[in-house]
């Protein structure tokens, strides 16, 4: 019971952070903020989706694959931002 509540809190925080970055993207149109927004929103919905699995387990391959995609978005955004500064 408490685990479900905590997953909900983490999901809410992730989506809130995603919306925060989306706000900055709307102001600046910088793809860096859009990547971070997408990553946090994906992570938030991924946390919620765990609750609907027949056997909720954060160790399943599908959960980690979605997290990998979200974290790769952040990594690509950081690398892209660093290469833009060199030019």
C-alpha positions, -999 to 999 in steps of 0.1 A, spaced: 0 0 0 27 25 10 48 15 -20 19 25 -43 17 58 -26 54 65 -29 54 55 -66 26 80 -71 46 107 -54 77 100 -75 55 99 -107 39 133 -98 73 148 -91 87 135 -124 58 149 -144 60 182 -126 97 185 -134 88 176 -170 62 204 -171 87 228 -156 112 220 -184 85 223 -209 78 258 -197 114 268 -203 113 251 -237 83 273 -247 102 304 -237 135 296 -253 128 270 -280 160 252 -269 158 215 -277 178 209 -245 148 217 -224 125 197 -246 146 166 -242 146 170 -204 109 176 -204 102 145 -225 126 124 -203 109 134 -171 74 129 -184 83 95 -198 98 85 -165 67 97 -147 43 77 -168 67 47 -166 64 48 -128 26 48 -131 26 20 -155 44 -2 -130 13 -1 -108 -8 -16 -136 15 -46 -143 1 -80 -132 31 -84 -110 45 -50 -102 83 -53 -104 107 -26 -112 132 -52 -122 114 -62 -154 131 -57 -187 103 -35 -202 105 -10 -173 143 -7 -176 141 -3 -214 117 27 -210 140 41 -183 170 36 -206 152 56 -233 144 84 -209 180 86 -196 195 84 -231 174 114 -240 191 134 -212 225 121 -222 220 130 -259 207 165 -249 238 172 -228 262 160 -255 244 180 -281 244 211 -260 282 207 -254 290 203 -291 268 234 -300 290 255 -277 322 245 -295 310 258 -328 
